[in-house]
Amino acid sequence: MPKIKTNRGAAKRFKSTGSGKIVRHKAFSSHILTKKSTKRKRNLRKSTLVDSTNLKQIAKLIPYR
């Protein structure tokens, strides 16, 4: 079997933790920030885990993480 190519866009967006979970950054934090509250913007800076419903799809995109 040939090797699977890593999706380079996904490789830049997702990282894996030591226990094998996949970490992502939150969306909606790049522009139109004036109407968003300070608390909301602060929470958008934090990273979060990929949801279990999307985990299988993203794991296929980054097989050698």
PQR file with spaces between the fields and no chain letter, atoms N, CA, C, O and H, PARSE charges and radii, in Angstrom:
ATOM       1  N    MET     1       0.835   -1.203    0.000 -0.4000 1.5000
ATOM       2  CA   MET     1       0.000    0.000    0.000 -0.0000 2.0000
ATOM       3  C    MET     1       0.872    1.256    0.000  0.5500 1.7000
ATOM       4  O    MET     1       1.854    1.333    0.739 -0.5500 1.4000
ATOM       5  N    PRO     2       0.514    2.237   -0.826 -0.5600 1.5000
ATOM       6  CA   PRO     2       1.255    3.501   -0.789  0.2800 2.0000
ATOM       7  C    PRO     2       0.923    4.291    0.470  0.5500 1.7000
ATOM       8  O    PRO     2      -0.098    4.069    1.121 -0.5500 1.4000
ATOM       9  N    LYS     3       1.801    5.205    0.783 -0.4000 1.5000
ATOM      10  CA   LYS     3       1.572    6.062    1.946 -0.0000 2.0000
ATOM      11  C    LYS     3       0.434    7.033    1.669  0.5500 1.7000
ATOM      12  O    LYS     3       0.190    7.396    0.519 -0.5500 1.4000
ATOM      13  H    LYS     3       2.630    5.386    0.254  0.4000 1.0000
ATOM      14  N    ILE     4      -0.262    7.454    2.721 -0.4000 1.5000
ATOM      15  CA   ILE     4      -1.361    8.414    2.593 -0.0000 2.0000
ATOM      16  C    ILE     4      -0.777    9.818    2.679  0.5500 1.7000
ATOM      17  O    ILE     4       0.063   10.095    3.535 -0.5500 1.4000
ATOM      18  H    ILE     4      -0.064    7.159    3.656  0.4000 1.0000
ATOM      19  N    LYS     5      -1.219   10.696    1.798 -0.4000 1.5000
ATOM      20  CA   LYS     5      -0.759   12.085    1.857 -0.0000 2.0000
ATOM      21  C    LYS     5      -1.507   12.829    2.945  0.5500 1.7000
ATOM      22  O    LYS     5      -2.719   12.678    3.101 -0.5500 1.4000
ATOM      23  H    LYS     5      -1.901   10.471    1.103  0.4000 1.0000
ATOM      24  N    THR     6      -0.773   13.635    3.696 -0.4000 1.5000
ATOM      25  CA   THR     6      -1.362   14.497    4.708 -0.0000 2.0000
ATOM      26  C    THR     6      -1.986   15.708    4.035  0.5500 1.7000
ATOM      27  O    THR     6      -1.380   16.300    3.142 -0.5500 1.4000
ATOM      28  H    THR     6       0.212   13.758    3.569  0.4000 1.0000
ATOM      29  N    ASN     7      -3.184   16.082    4.451 -0.4000 1.5000
ATOM      30  CA   ASN     7      -3.813   17.313    3.975 -0.0000 2.0000
ATOM      31  C    ASN     7      -3.097   18.479    4.654  0.5500 1.7000
ATOM      32  O    ASN     7      -3.208   18.659    5.867 -0.5500 1.4000
ATOM      33  H    ASN     7      -3.676   15.601    5.176  0.4000 1.0000
ATOM      34  N    ARG     8      -2.361   19.272    3.870 -0.4000 1.5000
ATOM      35  CA   ARG     8      -1.502   20.302    4.447 -0.0000 2.0000
ATOM      36  C    ARG     8      -2.299   21.414    5.113  0.5500 1.7000
ATOM      37  O    ARG     8      -1.844   21.990    6.101 -0.5500 1.4000
ATOM      38  H    ARG     8      -2.270   19.127    2.885  0.4000 1.0000
ATOM      39  N    GLY     9      -3.473   21.724    4.592 -0.4000 1.5000
ATOM      40  CA   GLY     9      -4.323   22.739    5.222 -0.0000 2.0000
ATOM      41  C    GLY     9      -4.760   22.300    6.609  0.5500 1.7000
ATOM      42  O    GLY     9      -4.770   23.095    7.549 -0.5500 1.4000
ATOM      43  H    GLY     9      -3.843   21.257    3.789  0.4000 1.0000
ATOM      44  N    ALA    10      -5.123   21.030    6.728 -0.4000 1.5000
ATOM      45  CA   ALA    10      -5.552   20.488    8.019 -0.0000 2.0000
ATOM      46  C    ALA    10      -4.383   20.391    8.987  0.5500 1.7000
ATOM      47  O    ALA    10      -4.544   20.601   10.190 -0.5500 1.4000
ATOM      48  H    ALA    10      -5.115   20.384    5.964  0.4000 1.0000
ATOM      49  N    ALA    11      -3.199   20.069    8.457 -0.4000 1.5000
ATOM      50  CA   ALA    11      -2.016   19.927    9.313 -0.0000 2.0000
ATOM      51  C    ALA    11      -1.658   21.248    9.989  0.5500 1.7000
ATOM      52  O    ALA    11      -1.131   21.257   11.101 -0.5500 1.4000
ATOM      53  H    ALA    11      -3.068   19.898    7.481  0.4000 1.0000
ATOM      54  N    LYS    12      -1.948   22.376    9.309 -0.4000 1.5000
ATOM      55  CA   LYS    12      -1.661   23.685    9.882 -0.0000 2.0000
ATOM      56  C    LYS    12      -2.720   24.116   10.883  0.5500 1.7000
ATOM      57  O    LYS    12      -2.448   24.942   11.754 -0.5500 1.4000
ATOM      58  H    LYS    12      -2.376   22.369    8.405  0.4000 1.0000
ATOM      59  N    ARG    13      -3.922   23.567   10.772 -0.4000 1.5000
ATOM      60  CA   ARG    13      -5.038   23.983   11.626 -0.0000 2.0000
ATOM      61  C    ARG    13      -5.218   23.135   12.871  0.5500 1.7000
ATOM      62  O    ARG    13      -5.760   23.612   13.868 -0.5500 1.4000
ATOM      63  H    ARG    13      -4.143   22.895   10.065  0.4000 1.0000
ATOM      64  N    PHE    14      -4.775   21.894   12.831 -0.4000 1.5000
ATOM      65  CA   PHE    14      -5.003   20.972   13.933 -0.0000 2.0000
ATOM      66  C    PHE    14      -3.692   20.431   14.476  0.5500 1.7000
ATOM      67  O    PHE    14      -2.741   20.203   13.728 -0.5500 1.4000
ATOM      68  H    PHE    14      -4.334   21.507   12.021  0.4000 1.0000
ATOM      69  N    LYS    15      -3.654   20.227   15.798 -0.4000 1.5000
ATOM      70  CA   LYS    15      -2.515   19.601   16.459 -0.0000 2.0000
ATOM      71  C    LYS    15      -3.063   18.465   17.305  0.5500 1.7000
ATOM      72  O    LYS    15      -4.228   18.486   17.702 -0.5500 1.4000
ATOM      73  H    LYS    15      -4.427   20.412   16.406  0.4000 1.0000
ATOM      74  N    SER    16      -2.229   17.477   17.579 -0.4000 1.5000
ATOM      75  CA   SER    16      -2.688   16.403   18.441 -0.0000 2.0000
ATOM      76  C    SER    16      -1.998   16.499   19.801  0.5500 1.7000
ATOM      77  O    SER    16      -0.847   16.923   19.903 -0.5500 1.4000
ATOM      78  H    SER    16      -1.282   17.460   17.257  0.4000 1.0000
ATOM      79  N    THR    17      -2.720   16.100   20.830 -0.4000 1.5000
ATOM      80  CA   THR    17      -2.192   16.127   22.191 -0.0000 2.0000
ATOM      81  C    THR    17      -1.410   14.842   22.437  0.5500 1.7000
ATOM      82  O    THR    17      -1.369   13.954   21.586 -0.5500 1.4000
ATOM      83  H    THR    17      -3.655   15.756   20.748  0.4000 1.0000
ATOM      84  N    GLY    18      -0.806   14.758   23.581 -0.4000 1.5000
ATOM      85  CA   GLY    18      -0.049   13.559   23.932 -0.0000 2.0000
ATOM      86  C    GLY    18      -0.913   12.327   24.047  0.5500 1.7000
ATOM      87  O    GLY    18      -0.462   11.215   23.772 -0.5500 1.4000
ATOM      88  H    GLY    18      -0.839   15.479   24.273  0.4000 1.0000
ATOM      89  N    SER    19      -2.169   12.522   24.458 -0.4000 1.5000
ATOM      90  CA   SER    19      -3.082   11.384   24.612 -0.0000 2.0000
ATOM      91  C    SER    19      -3.818   11.040   23.322  0.5500 1.7000
ATOM      92  O    SER    19      -4.645   10.128   23.305 -0.5500 1.4000
ATOM      93  H    SER    19      -2.536   13.425   24.682  0.4000 1.0000
ATOM      94  N    GLY    20      -3.521   11.769   22.234 -0.4000 1.5000
ATOM      95  CA   GLY    20      -4.105   11.435   20.941 -0.0000 2.0000
ATOM      96  C    GLY    20      -5.341   12.218   20.555  0.5500 1.7000
ATOM      97  O    GLY    20      -5.905   11.993   19.484 -0.5500 1.4000
ATOM      98  H    GLY    20      -2.849   12.509   22.248  0.4000 1.0000
ATOM      99  N    LYS    21      -5.772   13.131   21.403 -0.4000 1.5000
ATOM     100  CA   LYS    21      -6.904   13.980   21.047 -0.0000 2.0000
ATOM     101  C    LYS    21      -6.443   15.071   20.091  0.5500 1.7000
ATOM     102  O    LYS    21      -5.256   15.394   20.034 -0.5500 1.4000
ATOM     103  H    LYS    21      -5.314   13.313   22.273  0.4000 1.0000
ATOM     104  N    ILE    22      -7.383   15.639   19.341 -0.4000 1.5000
ATOM     105  CA   ILE    22      -7.028   16.661   18.354 -0.0000 2.0000
ATOM     106  C    ILE    22      -7.519   18.016   18.834  0.5500 1.7000
ATOM     107  O    ILE    22      -8.669   18.164   19.247 -0.5500 1.4000
ATOM     108  H    ILE    22      -8.347   15.377   19.388  0.4000 1.0000
ATOM     109  N    VAL    23      -6.626   19.012   18.774 -0.4000 1.5000
ATOM     110  CA   VAL    23      -6.901   20.357   19.265 -0.0000 2.0000
ATOM     111  C    VAL    23      -7.095   21.295   18.082  0.5500 1.7000
ATOM     112  O    VAL    23      -6.405   21.175   17.069 -0.5500 1.4000
ATOM     113  H    VAL    23      -5.691   18.893   18.438  0.4000 1.0000
ATOM     114  N    ARG    24      -8.035   22.229   18.209 -0.4000 1.5000
ATOM     115  CA   ARG    24      -8.295   23.219   17.163 -0.0000 2.0000
ATOM     116  C    ARG    24      -8.425   24.590   17.799  0.5500 1.7000
ATOM     117  O    ARG    24      -8.599   24.714   19.012 -0.5500 1.4000
ATOM     118  H    ARG    24      -8.595   22.327   19.031  0.4000 1.0000
ATOM     119  N    HIS    25      -8.338   25.634   16.953 -0.4000 1.5000
ATOM     120  CA   HIS    25      -8.580   26.993   17.408 -0.0000 2.0000
ATOM     121  C    HIS    25      -9.996   27.388   17.054  0.5500 1.7000
ATOM     122  O    HIS    25     -10.580   26.853   16.111 -0.5500 1.4000
ATOM     123  H    HIS    25      -8.198   25.533   15.968  0.4000 1.0000
ATOM     124  N    LYS    26     -10.548   28.316   17.800 -0.4000 1.5000
ATOM     125  CA   LYS    26     -11.935   28.738   17.582 -0.0000 2.0000
ATOM     126  C    LYS    26     -12.038   29.730   16.430  0.5500 1.7000
ATOM     127  O    LYS    26     -11.101   30.474   16.142 -0.5500 1.4000
ATOM     128  H    LYS    26     -10.074   28.750   18.566  0.4000 1.0000
ATOM     129  N    ALA    27     -13.192   29.723   15.782 -0.4000 1.5000
ATOM     130  CA   ALA    27     -13.459   30.610   14.654 -0.0000 2.0000
ATOM     131  C    ALA    27     -14.060   31.933   15.160  0.5500 1.7000
ATOM     132  O    ALA    27     -14.275   32.107   16.360 -0.5500 1.4000
ATOM     133  H    ALA    27     -13.953   29.119   16.016  0.4000 1.0000
ATOM     134  N    PHE    28     -14.324   32.847   14.239 -0.4000 1.5000
ATOM     135  CA   PHE    28     -14.991   34.134   14.493 -0.0000 2.0000
ATOM     136  C    PHE    28     -14.162   35.102   15.333  0.5500 1.7000
ATOM     137  O    PHE    28     -14.726   35.886   16.096 -0.5500 1.4000
ATOM     138  H    PHE    28     -14.150   32.705   13.265  0.4000 1.0000
ATOM     139  N    SER    29     -12.833   35.063   15.210 -0.4000 1.5000
ATOM     140  CA   SER    29     -12.007   35.965   16.014 -0.0000 2.0000
ATOM     141  C    SER    29     -11.100   36.856   15.177  0.5500 1.7000
ATOM     142  O    SER    29     -10.200   37.496   15.721 -0.5500 1.4000
ATOM     143  H    SER    29     -12.374   34.426   14.590  0.4000 1.0000
ATOM     144  N    SER    30     -11.319   36.910   13.861 -0.4000 1.5000
ATOM     145  CA   SER    30     -10.368   37.635   13.024 -0.0000 2.0000
ATOM     146  C    SER    30     -10.792   39.058   12.678  0.5500 1.7000
ATOM     147  O    SER    30      -9.943   39.949   12.644 -0.5500 1.4000
ATOM     148  H    SER    30     -12.050   36.390   13.420  0.4000 1.0000
ATOM     149  N    HIS    31     -12.069   39.299   12.422 -0.4000 1.5000
ATOM     150  CA   HIS    31     -12.499   40.666   12.097 -0.0000 2.0000
ATOM     151  C    HIS    31     -13.933   40.886   12.577  0.5500 1.7000
ATOM     152  O    HIS    31     -14.579   39.962   13.070 -0.5500 1.4000
ATOM     153  H    HIS    31     -12.759   38.575   12.450  0.4000 1.0000
ATOM     154  N    ILE    32     -14.423   42.120   12.428 -0.4000 1.5000
ATOM     155  CA   ILE    32     -15.713   42.588   12.988 -0.0000 2.0000
ATOM     156  C    ILE    32     -15.724   42.317   14.495  0.5500 1.7000
ATOM     157  O    ILE    32     -16.620   41.657   15.022 -0.5500 1.4000
ATOM     158  H    ILE    32     -13.898   42.871   12.028  0.4000 1.0000
ATOM     159  N    LEU    33     -14.701   42.846   15.169 -0.4000 1.5000
ATOM     160  CA   LEU    33     -14.534   42.571   16.598 -0.0000 2.0000
ATOM     161  C    LEU    33     -15.187   43.627   17.484  0.5500 1.7000
ATOM     162  O    LEU    33     -15.297   43.428   18.694 -0.5500 1.4000
ATOM     163  H    LEU    33     -13.974   43.382   14.741  0.4000 1.0000
ATOM     164  N    THR    34     -15.624   44.756   16.902 -0.4000 1.5000
ATOM     165  CA   THR    34     -16.150   45.841   17.731 -0.0000 2.0000
ATOM     166  C    THR    34     -17.474   45.466   18.390  0.5500 1.7000
ATOM     167  O    THR    34     -17.750   45.883   19.515 -0.5500 1.4000
ATOM     168  H    THR    34     -15.534   44.918   15.919  0.4000 1.0000
ATOM     169  N    LYS    35     -18.285   44.687   17.697 -0.4000 1.5000
ATOM     170  CA   LYS    35     -19.589   44.321   18.267 -0.0000 2.0000
ATOM     171  C    LYS    35     -19.526   43.127   19.213  0.5500 1.7000
ATOM     172  O    LYS    35     -20.510   42.805   19.879 -0.5500 1.4000
ATOM     173  H    LYS    35     -18.061   44.348   16.783  0.4000 1.0000
ATOM     174  N    LYS    36     -18.366   42.469   19.271 -0.4000 1.5000
ATOM     175  CA   LYS    36     -18.217   41.326   20.160 -0.0000 2.0000
ATOM     176  C    LYS    36     -17.713   41.795   21.521  0.5500 1.7000
ATOM     177  O    LYS    36     -16.870   42.689   21.611 -0.5500 1.4000
ATOM     178  H    LYS    36     -17.567   42.730   18.730  0.4000 1.0000
ATOM     179  N    SER    37     -18.235   41.187   22.567 -0.4000 1.5000
ATOM     180  CA   SER    37     -17.860   41.603   23.913 -0.0000 2.0000
ATOM     181  C    SER    37     -16.433   41.165   24.231  0.5500 1.7000
ATOM     182  O    SER    37     -15.898   40.253   23.599 -0.5500 1.4000
ATOM     183  H    SER    37     -18.920   40.461   22.494  0.4000 1.0000
ATOM     184  N    THR    38     -15.832   41.814   25.203 -0.4000 1.5000
ATOM     185  CA   THR    38     -14.466   41.495   25.615 -0.0000 2.0000
ATOM     186  C    THR    38     -14.380   40.057   26.104  0.5500 1.7000
ATOM     187  O    THR    38     -13.412   39.353   25.817 -0.5500 1.4000
ATOM     188  H    THR    38     -16.266   42.554   25.716  0.4000 1.0000
ATOM     189  N    LYS    39     -15.387   39.628   26.836 -0.4000 1.5000
ATOM     190  CA   LYS    39     -15.415   38.258   27.355 -0.0000 2.0000
ATOM     191  C    LYS    39     -15.450   37.241   26.219  0.5500 1.7000
ATOM     192  O    LYS    39     -14.766   36.219   26.259 -0.5500 1.4000
ATOM     193  H    LYS    39     -16.173   40.199   27.069  0.4000 1.0000
ATOM     194  N    ARG    40     -16.260   37.542   25.206 -0.4000 1.5000
ATOM     195  CA   ARG    40     -16.371   36.637   24.056 -0.0000 2.0000
ATOM     196  C    ARG    40     -15.061   36.549   23.289  0.5500 1.7000
ATOM     197  O    ARG    40     -14.640   35.463   22.891 -0.5500 1.4000
ATOM     198  H    ARG    40     -16.815   38.373   25.174  0.4000 1.0000
ATOM     199  N    LYS    41     -14.413   37.702   23.080 -0.4000 1.5000
ATOM     200  CA   LYS    41     -13.129   37.726   22.364 -0.0000 2.0000
ATOM     201  C    LYS    41     -12.044   36.992   23.145  0.5500 1.7000
ATOM     202  O    LYS    41     -11.209   36.301   22.561 -0.5500 1.4000
ATOM     203  H    LYS    41     -14.755   38.585   23.403  0.4000 1.0000
ATOM     204  N    ARG    42     -12.061   37.144   24.450 -0.4000 1.5000
ATOM     205  CA   ARG    42     -11.089   36.466   25.309 -0.0000 2.0000
ATOM     206  C    ARG    42     -11.262   34.947   25.224  0.5500 1.7000
ATOM     207  O    ARG    42     -10.277   34.212   25.161 -0.5500 1.4000
ATOM     208  H    ARG    42     -12.740   37.705   24.924  0.4000 1.0000
ATOM     209  N    ASN    43     -12.506   34.482   25.221 -0.4000 1.5000
ATOM     210  CA   ASN    43     -12.767   33.045   25.135 -0.0000 2.0000
ATOM     211  C    ASN    43     -12.443   32.475   23.761  0.5500 1.7000
ATOM     212  O    ASN    43     -12.141   31.288   23.637 -0.5500 1.4000
ATOM     213  H    ASN    43     -13.306   35.080   25.272  0.4000 1.0000
ATOM     214  N    LEU    44     -12.504   33.314   22.726 -0.4000 1.5000
ATOM     215  CA   LEU    44     -12.160   32.858   21.379 -0.0000 2.0000
ATOM     216  C    LEU    44     -10.660   32.628   21.210  0.5500 1.7000
ATOM     217  O    LEU    44     -10.244   31.916   20.296 -0.5500 1.4000
ATOM     218  H    LEU    44     -12.750   34.278   22.827  0.4000 1.0000
ATOM     219  N    ARG    45      -9.845   33.223   22.082 -0.4000 1.5000
ATOM     220  CA   ARG    45      -8.392   33.029   22.005 -0.0000 2.0000
ATOM     221  C    ARG    45      -7.965   31.629   22.421  0.5500 1.7000
ATOM     222  O    ARG    45      -6.917   31.143   21.997 -0.5500 1.4000
ATOM     223  H    ARG    45     -10.183   33.802   22.825  0.4000 1.0000
ATOM     224  N    LYS    46      -8.775   30.983   23.248 -0.4000 1.5000
ATOM     225  CA   LYS    46      -8.430   29.663   23.772 -0.0000 2.0000
ATOM     226  C    LYS    46      -8.607   28.590   22.704  0.5500 1.7000
ATOM     227  O    LYS    46      -9.449   28.716   21.815 -0.5500 1.4000
ATOM     228  H    LYS    46      -9.627   31.377   23.592  0.4000 1.0000
ATOM     229  N    SER    47      -7.817   27.551   22.799 -0.4000 1.5000
ATOM     230  CA   SER    47      -8.001   26.411   21.901 -0.0000 2.0000
ATOM     231  C    SER    47      -8.961   25.425   22.560  0.5500 1.7000
ATOM     232  O    SER    47      -9.183   25.464   23.770 -0.5500 1.4000
ATOM     233  H    SER    47      -7.133   27.448   23.521  0.4000 1.0000
ATOM     234  N    THR    48      -9.521   24.549   21.744 -0.4000 1.5000
ATOM     235  CA   THR    48     -10.485   23.579   22.239 -0.0000 2.0000
ATOM     236  C    THR    48     -10.308   22.260   21.509  0.5500 1.7000
ATOM     237  O    THR    48      -9.630   22.196   20.483 -0.5500 1.4000
ATOM     238  H    THR    48      -9.341   24.518   20.761  0.4000 1.0000
ATOM     239  N    LEU    49     -10.910   21.220   22.030 -0.4000 1.5000
ATOM     240  CA   LEU    49     -10.812   19.902   21.410 -0.0000 2.0000
ATOM     241  C    LEU    49     -11.796   19.782   20.264  0.5500 1.7000
ATOM     242  O    LEU    49     -12.864   20.393   20.284 -0.5500 1.4000
ATOM     243  H    LEU    49     -11.461   21.272   22.863  0.4000 1.0000
ATOM     244  N    VAL    50     -11.433   18.992   19.263 -0.4000 1.5000
ATOM     245  CA   VAL    50     -12.337   18.706   18.150 -0.0000 2.0000
ATOM     246  C    VAL    50     -13.456   17.814   18.680  0.5500 1.7000
ATOM     247  O    VAL    50     -13.208   16.886   19.450 -0.5500 1.4000
ATOM     248  H    VAL    50     -10.565   18.495   19.246  0.4000 1.0000
ATOM     249  N    ASP    51     -14.684   18.099   18.264 -0.4000 1.5000
ATOM     250  CA   ASP    51     -15.843   17.334   18.716 -0.0000 2.0000
ATOM     251  C    ASP    51     -15.752   15.887   18.247  0.5500 1.7000
ATOM     252  O    ASP    51     -15.158   15.598   17.208 -0.5500 1.4000
ATOM     253  H    ASP    51     -14.885   18.852   17.638  0.4000 1.0000
ATOM     254  N    SER    52     -16.338   14.994   19.012 -0.4000 1.5000
ATOM     255  CA   SER    52     -16.257   13.564   18.695 -0.0000 2.0000
ATOM     256  C    SER    52     -16.927   13.212   17.373  0.5500 1.7000
ATOM     257  O    SER    52     -16.567   12.219   16.741 -0.5500 1.4000
ATOM     258  H    SER    52     -16.820   15.229   19.856  0.4000 1.0000
ATOM     259  N    THR    53     -17.915   14.031   16.945 -0.4000 1.5000
ATOM     260  CA   THR    53     -18.598   13.770   15.675 -0.0000 2.0000
ATOM     261  C    THR    53     -17.699   14.043   14.472  0.5500 1.7000
ATOM     262  O    THR    53     -17.901   13.458   13.408 -0.5500 1.4000
ATOM     263  H    THR    53     -18.207   14.838   17.459  0.4000 1.0000
ATOM     264  N    ASN    54     -16.709   14.924   14.627 -0.4000 1.5000
ATOM     265  CA   ASN    54     -15.805   15.274   13.525 -0.0000 2.0000
ATOM     266  C    ASN    54     -14.437   14.604   13.632  0.5500 1.7000
ATOM     267  O    ASN    54     -13.609   14.736   12.730 -0.5500 1.4000
ATOM     268  H    ASN    54     -16.545   15.399   15.491  0.4000 1.0000
ATOM     269  N    LEU    55     -14.202   13.899   14.708 -0.4000 1.5000
ATOM     270  CA   LEU    55     -12.874   13.365   15.011 -0.0000 2.0000
ATOM     271  C    LEU    55     -12.365   12.399   13.942  0.5500 1.7000
ATOM     272  O    LEU    55     -11.197   12.456   13.556 -0.5500 1.4000
ATOM     273  H    LEU    55     -14.875   13.792   15.440  0.4000 1.0000
ATOM     274  N    LYS    56     -13.237   11.517   13.467 -0.4000 1.5000
ATOM     275  CA   LYS    56     -12.860   10.497   12.486 -0.0000 2.0000
ATOM     276  C    LYS    56     -12.440   11.144   11.161  0.5500 1.7000
ATOM     277  O    LYS    56     -11.453   10.734   10.550 -0.5500 1.4000
ATOM     278  H    LYS    56     -14.185   11.470   13.781  0.4000 1.0000
ATOM     279  N    GLN    57     -13.193   12.152   10.724 -0.4000 1.5000
ATOM     280  CA   GLN    57     -12.897   12.825    9.459 -0.0000 2.0000
ATOM     281  C    GLN    57     -11.559   13.547    9.518  0.5500 1.7000
ATOM     282  O    GLN    57     -10.774   13.484    8.572 -0.5500 1.4000
ATOM     283  H    GLN    57     -13.994   12.485   11.220  0.4000 1.0000
ATOM     284  N    ILE    58     -11.298   14.229   10.620 -0.4000 1.5000
ATOM     285  CA   ILE    58     -10.064   15.008   10.749 -0.0000 2.0000
ATOM     286  C    ILE    58      -8.864   14.087   10.950  0.5500 1.7000
ATOM     287  O    ILE    58      -7.767   14.392   10.484 -0.5500 1.4000
ATOM     288  H    ILE    58     -11.935   14.280   11.389  0.4000 1.0000
ATOM     289  N    ALA    59      -9.061   12.977   11.630 -0.4000 1.5000
ATOM     290  CA   ALA    59      -7.977   12.011   11.805 -0.0000 2.0000
ATOM     291  C    ALA    59      -7.523   11.426   10.482  0.5500 1.7000
ATOM     292  O    ALA    59      -6.350   11.089   10.321 -0.5500 1.4000
ATOM     293  H    ALA    59      -9.953   12.729   12.008  0.4000 1.0000
ATOM     294  N    LYS    60      -8.449   11.300    9.524 -0.4000 1.5000
ATOM     295  CA   LYS    60      -8.090   10.816    8.177 -0.0000 2.0000
ATOM     296  C    LYS    60      -7.257   11.857    7.421  0.5500 1.7000
ATOM     297  O    LYS    60      -6.393   11.499    6.621 -0.5500 1.4000
ATOM     298  H    LYS    60      -9.402   11.573    9.655  0.4000 1.0000
ATOM     299  N    LEU    61      -7.516   13.128    7.673 -0.4000 1.5000
ATOM     300  CA   LEU    61      -6.783   14.196    6.982 -0.0000 2.0000
ATOM     301  C    LEU    61      -5.343   14.313    7.476  0.5500 1.7000
ATOM     302  O    LEU    61      -4.453   14.678    6.708 -0.5500 1.4000
ATOM     303  H    LEU    61      -8.218   13.419    8.323  0.4000 1.0000
ATOM     304  N    ILE    62      -5.112   14.007    8.744 -0.4000 1.5000
ATOM     305  CA   ILE    62      -3.750   14.085    9.310 -0.0000 2.0000
ATOM     306  C    ILE    62      -3.354   12.725    9.886  0.5500 1.7000
ATOM     307  O    ILE    62      -3.351   12.546   11.104 -0.5500 1.4000
ATOM     308  H    ILE    62      -5.835   13.710    9.368  0.4000 1.0000
ATOM     309  N    PRO    63      -3.022   11.767    9.018 -0.5600 1.5000
ATOM     310  CA   PRO    63      -2.768   10.400    9.485  0.2800 2.0000
ATOM     311  C    PRO    63      -1.488   10.224   10.303  0.5500 1.7000
ATOM     312  O    PRO    63      -1.442    9.351   11.170 -0.5500 1.4000
ATOM     313  N    TYR    64      -0.443   11.028   10.053 -0.4000 1.5000
ATOM     314  CA   TYR    64       0.842   10.827   10.739 -0.0000 2.0000
ATOM     315  C    TYR    64       1.121   11.910   11.772  0.5500 1.7000
ATOM     316  O    TYR    64       2.253   12.381   11.886 -0.5500 1.4000
ATOM     317  H    TYR    64      -0.480   11.737    9.348  0.4000 1.0000
ATOM     318  N    ARG    65       0.119   12.301   12.512 -0.4000 1.5000
ATOM     319  CA   ARG    65       0.255   13.407   13.468 -0.0000 2.0000
ATOM     320  C    ARG    65       1.067   13.018   14.680  0.5500 1.7000
ATOM     321  O    ARG    65       1.272   13.838   15.575 -0.5500 1.4000
ATOM     322  H    ARG    65      -0.801   11.918   12.420  0.4000 1.0000
